[in-house]
Amino acid sequence: MHLPTKSISIIYLKWTRSASTSLQSIGDHDYTCNAARKLNRLLAGEISITTGEATHSLMCQHHLRNIHVKQMLIETTKYLRVELQESLAKFNKEQRVSPDFNALARAFDKEFSLCANYPKGHGALFHQWMKVRHPGELLLHVERAASGGRHDIVSMASLAIFWNRNYCIEFLHEILIFSGKSDNILAWSLWASLSSLEMVAVSRLWSILHISLIMPLQWISSKIHELSEYDWGYASIGRV
């Protein structure tokens, strides 16, 4: 499949314009969820009572990273909903075809998870099919997108979606046409989404963002306590 360079460029440009405006409109009060702010406030209060000193606190950087990822997801979905309006109108609600990449990631995990932990999915069958049809080919595993609650499961899943998509479309075609499962809503929904040039472009965009931005932020947020010798601490993360 030809890589949709033009499509991904358009999506990226429109996302950066709208997302930057949306992120600037987020005030301190709305920057993170109520539960996280309350936990932060209560914990700081307990520490102050115990030590008798003022406490300076920061939000969890893993949590804050996902606030930005969520906004990216919202903006890409809004753009695709407009861009694909005519195509989406051809599907009814029961077919569950959506421009929401989060929904695609969860559906992809259910159908193709190599753990085969979803009863209506075909993870085990797909794994065996790959061994027969494409032996030795690299196959990426989507990581708990169906059960995870963090927003960066979208970027994590995008790598498997982008890399595996040609194999997945071929497999879904055989499932729907030759295996007597033409009424499988999950398979039909995935076939429609993975065949969309725009959705492929978004999966490529998320893959680039995951490798270039999300993974480094995950690493540095997890390793802060080991970087003191480089004069780097929790307050230093603001430089990023």
HELIX and SHEET records of a PDB file:
HELIX    1   1 THR A    5  GLN A   24  1                                  20    
HELIX    2   2 ASN A   34  THR A   51  1                                  18    
HELIX    3   3 GLN A   61  GLU A   83  1                                  23    
HELIX    4   4 GLN A   85  LEU A   88  1                                   4    
HELIX    5   5 LYS A   93  GLN A   95  5                                   3    
HELIX    6   6 PHE A  101  PHE A  112  1                                  12    
HELIX    7   7 GLY A  123  ARG A  133  1                                  11    
HELIX    8   8 ILE A  153  PHE A  178  1                                  26    
HELIX    9   9 ILE A  185  LEU A  194  1                                  10    
HELIX   10  10 LEU A  197  LEU A  209  1                                  13    
HELIX   11  11 HIS A  210  ILE A  214  3                                   5    
HELIX   12  12 MET A  215  SER A  222  1                                   8    
HELIX   13  13 ILE A  224  GLU A  226  5                                   3    
HELIX   14  14 SER A  228  TYR A  230  5                                   3    
HELIX   15  15 TYR A  234  ARG A  239  5                                   6    
END                                                                             
